[in-house]
Amino acid sequence: MNSGLNQDFPLRDPLEEARQIELRRRIQASGYMLIFCLAITGAMAVMALTSGDLLQTITLFGVAALILGAYITINMVGPSRATPFLVGVLLLVLYFYLLLSGGVNNTGLMWAVMLVPGFINLYGYKRGTATLLAVGGLTALVLFYPDFPGLTAEYDTGYRARFIAVFGALTALTALLDSSRHQTQQLLQTLTQELENRASTDALTGLANRREAYRAISELERRNRHLAGRYTVLIGDLDNFKSINDNHGHSFGDRVLRDVAEVLRDNTRADDIVARWGGEEFLILLPNTDVQGGGILGEKLRDKVEALSQRYDPPVKVSISFGVAEGDPASATHGQLLAEADARMYRAKDGGRNQVVAV
């Protein structure tokens, strides 16, 4: 069943745009995280150098060089969904190195303060919180398991307990704040989608409106100029609709418009555009269709609309006149195409109404 909106030529999707914005935000956060890591690691390397710890100095400068390389790579490669994951792995490697070694003067754990907001920003509050809980559990295991392999740093019991408590509280607070931001963002996306739908949809019939039809025709014309494909336009106008409104009231006239819209929508393909062109006038855009195929469809739709007359009690004469024109991807513009279809529709009116003119 055709919704009246062409799936081949979608509107700018606010949800997809939001996803792209979120990806750019995470990549930007990745860059900030790397700069921050570079600054802290470089500072620790300098401190280790001044304290005479050559092995730690070399290790930290090596890590700093790796972080700098990652930052340069991110900026050269451009946006990628793999970037937050790779940055997260780098941060975890650096974090557990500092946890096990203690960093300079056992200050390595202080580096974890920026790990919490970093992971929430990189992965969102759900995956970020899950990752941080796993990191917190592994950290607790390292700190409280007796003689954990590789742990060379010396932390007293009180310091270990306070660190786990602060790490958990900071994770919970950051996740709560990001959850609130996420809910607000979802609400804005929903409102944006609703506004986009209203901007492209006729409120009475649910069909595409004139704005959306123009956009779809322009897009089809652009694509077909490149592919040399055929497309056809039907413009239909309900016959004597003013008398229906005058004799039966505007509410009944609105009902007729909705019923006609339903007939047009239900008897066209999913890839076709069915639009309310204005008032009692409708436009149907048929991709990959020549004027002969458009004429055949026009006759079918004309017959279906006429059959609506028996739906009402008492019966009301309902009919539609169609003009059909085929687009020429080589030369004709959509303005010329619409003018030609409109002229043929008026010829159908002048020829007695309730008919299709395709030549």
N, C-alpha and C positions, 0 to 999 in steps of 0.2 A: 504493500500500500504506500502510495506516494504521500509524503508529508507536506509537499509543496515547496520544500527546500532541496536544492540539488546537492547531493552528497559529493559529486565530483568537484564542486566549486564551493567549499565550505567558507563560512565567514571566518574572520580572524578569531581563533579560539582563545578566549580569555584564560581558560584553565591551562592550556598548553603554554600560553605566555607566562602564566604564574609559575609553571614548572621551570621554564627557562630562566626566569628571574631568580627563582630559588637556587637553581644550579649555579648561576653567576654569583649569587651571594655566598654560596659555599666555597666556590673557587676563590673568591675574594678573601673569605675567611681563611682559606688554606694559605694564601699568600701572606696575610698578616701573621698567622701562626708561625710560618717559616721565618719571617723576619724577627719575630719575638724570640724564637728558639735560637736563631743565629746570634742575636745579641746576648742572650743568657749564656749560651755555650761558649761564645767567644770570651765573655767576661770570666767564666770559670776557668777557661784555658789560661788566660793571663794570670789569674790568681794562683793556679797550679804552678805556672812557670816561676812566679815570684817566690813561691814556697819551696821550690826546688824539686817538685815531683815531676820528673821528666816523662815517665811513662804516661801519667794522666794528662800531662800537657799535650803530648803527641796524640793521644786518643781523642781528647776534646777538640783539638785543632782539626783532626781528621773528620770528626763528626760535623764540625762547623763547615768544613769544605763540602761535605756531602749535602748538608742543608742548603748551602749556597747553590750547589749544582741543581738541586731539586727546584729551587725557586726560579733559577734561570730557565730550566726546562719547561716549567709550567707556563712561563710567559712566552716562550718560543712556540710551544705546541698549541697553545690556545685552550679554550674551554673543552673539558673532557670529564665525563662522569667517573672516570677512574682516578682523577686527581685527589678528591677527598680521601679515598681509600688508601692511596699510596702515601699521602701525607700522614694519615693516621698510623700506618705501619711504622713510618719513620719516627713519629712521636713516641710510640710505644717502645721501640728499640732504645731510644735515648732515655726514656723514663726508667725502664728496668735496669739499664746500665747504671744510672745515677742512684737508683734504689739499692742495688747490690753493692756498688762501690762507695756510696755515700757522697760522691762528688768531692768538692773541696771543703774540708773541715766538717764533714757530715751535713752539708747544707743541700745535698741532692734532692731530698724529699720536698724541700720548699718549691722545687720546680713543678711539683704536681698541682700547685695552686692554679696555674694557667692551663693545665691539662683538662680540667673539668669544663670550663666554658668553651675551650677549644673543641672538645669532642661533641658537645651539644650543638655547636655551630656547624661543625662539619657534617654531622649525621642526623640532625633533628633530635627532638627531645625523646622520642621513643627508642630509636636505635642507639642514639648517643647515651641515653641512660642505661640501656642494657649493656652496652660496651663498658661503661664506667663501673657498673656493678660487678662485671666480670673482672675488671682491672682491680677494683677494691678488694674482691675476694682473693685474687692472686697475691695482692700486696699483703693482706693479712696473713696469708699462708707463709709468705717469705719472712715476715716480721716475727711471727709467733711460733713457727715450726722450729724445733730445736736443731741447731747447727744446720740451717738450710744451706745446701750446696751452692757455692759461689758468693754467699753473703760475706763480704769483708768489712762492711761498715759496722760501727758499734753504736747501737741505739739503746737507750735505757727503756725499761718497760713502760714507764709513764709517758715518755715521748711517743712510743709506738701506739699506745692506746689513744692518746690525744690526736695523733695524726689520722688514725682510722676514723675517729669520731668527726673530725673536721672535714675529712674527705667525703664522708657520707652525707653530712649536713649540707656541704657546698653542692654536692651532686643533686640532692633533693630540691634545694632552693633554685638552682639554675634550671633544672628540668621543669619546675613549676612555672617559672617566668617564661621559658620558651614555649611551654604548653599554652599559656595564655596568649602569647604572640601568634602561635599557630592557629588557635581558634579564631582570633580576630582576622587573620589572613584568609581563612576559609570562608568566613562570613562575607568579607569583601569580594572574594572570588564568586560566591553565589550571587551577590547583588550585581556584580558586573555582568555575569552570564545572563541574569534576568533582564538587565537593561539592554544587552546586546540582542537578546531574543525579541524584546519589545520593539527595538529599533528596526528590525528586519521582518517583522510579522504583522500582518493585518489583524487587528484586534477582533473584528467581527467574524471573519471566516477562518482564521488560522492559517491562511495561505501566506506565501511570501508577499511582501508589499512592493510598491513601485521602486523603492530604493534598492531593495535586494534584487529585484528583477533586472534593473539597469546594471548592477554590479556583475550579475551572472552572465548577462549578454556580453558585456565588455570583456569578461574573462574568456568566454567561449570564442568570441571573435579573435582575441589575441592568440589563443591556443590553436584555433583552426587556421589562422593565417600562417602559422608555422607548420602545421601538419596537413594543410590543404584538405581538411575534412568538411563534410556537409553538415548544416544545421538549418532548422526551419522554425519559423515563428507563426503562431496562430494568435490573432486578436479576435476575441468574441465579445459581442455586446447583446445583452438581453433585449428582446423586442418589446416595445410598448411598456417598459418597466414603470414609467411615470404613471400610467393609468392604473397599474397594480397598486402603487402607493396611494394614489388618489382614491381609488374605490375600496381598498381593503385596509388601508392604514400602513404607517411606516413599520410597525412591529411585524406585520405580515410580510412586508417587503424585505425586512431583514431576514426573516425565516427563509424566504425564497433564495436570497443571496447565499445563505449558509448551505441550503440544500444543493444549489447549483455548484458551489465550491466543493461539496462532498462528491458529487458526481464527477467533476473534472479530476479531482485528486485520486479517486478510486479507479479511474479508467485510464490512467497514464502510468508510465514506467517510473521506477524508483529514481532513475537518473534525470527525469524530466523536471523542468521548473513549471509550477503552476502558481500564478500570481494574480492578486486582485490589482488590476491596472488603474482602477479608479471608478468610483460610483458603481454602476452595473456592468462595468467592462472588465474582462479577464484577459490575461496573456499566458500563453503556453509556449515554452521554449523546448525544442526537441533536438538534442544532440544526435549526430550520426543519422540524420533523417533527411530525405529529399522532399521536394514539394509534393510529389505524388503520395508519399507516405503520410505527409502532413494532411493532405486532403482526405485520405481514407480515415485517419483518426478524427478529423473534423466532422465528417459525416456520422461517425459512431457517437461522438460526443453530442452532436446536435440531436440525434435520435434519443439519446438517454435523457437529455434536458427536456425535450418535448414530453417524454413519458412522465415527467414530474407532475404534469398537469392533472393527472388522475389521482395524485397523492392527497390532494386537498379536498375538503368537504365544505361547500360545494366545489366542484372542479374549477380551476383557474387556468386560463390559457398562458402557458409558459413556453417560450421558445428563444433561440439564440441564433445570431448570424455571425459567421466566421469569415475572416479574411486570412489567407495563407500566403506566406512568402518565404523563399529559400535564400539563405545567406550566401554570398559569394566571397569566399575567403581571399580571393585575389584582388578584389577592388571595392566591393560595396561595404559601407560602414553600417553600424547598427542603426544609425539614424535613418539612413536610406531604407534599410530593411523594415524598420517599424513603420515608416511612412508608406511603404508599398503595401504592407499587410493591412494598415489602417484604411488605405484607399480601397482595397479589395473588400474589406468589411463593409464599407459604405456602399459599394456596388451591390453587395448582397442585400443590404437594406433597401436600396432603390429598386432591386429586382423582385421584391415581394417579401423579403424577410424570411427567417427560418430556413436559411440555406448557406452553403459553403462556396466561396469563390476562391479558387487557387490559381487562376491564370488571368 
